[in-house]
Amino acid sequence: MNLENYKIGFIGFGHMAQILFQRLVSSDLIRESQVFFAEKDEVKTKKIIEKFDIEPISLSKINQTCRLILICVTPQNIQEVLNEIKVNSNKQNLYISILAGTKIERLQKELGPENMIMKALPNVASSIGEGIIPLCFNSSCSVDMKTIGMLLFTSLGMVVEISEKLMDIVCGICGCLPAFVLKMVDEIAEMGMQEGLTYEMSLKLTAQSFAGSAKLIQKEKNIDQLIKNATSPNGATEAGLEVLKTLGVLSGLKESVKASINRSSELSNI
């Protein structure tokens, strides 16, 4: 299956919507002519047309024109959007939400349980095609539309289907953890600069160390053995690991992820 026969409508065309559009086009999965967007702000609409050369569309027409409809608005605008598109919703369409705090149950309540609904949570690395995108679907989704929905997000990285009840946990790991990693990389790079390296060199060394370790895990799987392989008795790595343990750094990192999971759950129930 491919996306060439599907018209795609973006409701809201902010940062993540633009990333998805650009990745889809650069991956040759779609053509610009397949894409429409609905944006309330006239100034933003004009800028989007000038930058991306895609056609604007009204919310009242998006259901009849597009088969794949991506809801990419801010949480405070979601109810207004649902009120407008539910009037003439089409059960042949696939409605895709990228809003972390909006449950499928709410979308079903507004659009009708007979409509096909999907939820996706792209993360920051999606902009370079290295994201991990968890997906979930309602029970009305056909096998074919599930396949199309998953194909849509392969342009952003790896896709995984999960149960929606796990989405808050996945949000804490996939959605929030990249920011924690970026912060750690920056702090270590700053420390390297204080010890005599240039910041650019220190950042390069640190970033590649994180990237290489991640690829190693994906290939080898056995993390305990990998750590043993990198650690000599009474060596430099062992000394650093002891400090990590003594200072409670790893426990603190776990608590940070748990805080993100809890906040995601709170937002989902507002």
Buried (B, 14 or more C-beta within 10 A) or exposed (E): EEBEEBBBBBBBBBEBBBBBBEBBBEEEBBEEEBBBBBBEEEEBBEEBBEEBEBEBBEBEEBBEBBBBBBBBBEEEBBEEBBEBBBEEBBEEBBBBBBBBBBBBEBBBEBBEEEBBBBBBBBBBBBBEBBBBBBBBBBEBBEEEBBEBBBBBBBBBBBBEEBEBEEBBBBBBBBBBBBEEBBEBBBEBBBEBBEEEBEEEEBBBEBBEEBEEEEEBEEEEEEEEEBEEEEBEEEEEEEEEBEEEEEEEEEEEBEEBBEEBBEBBBEBBEE
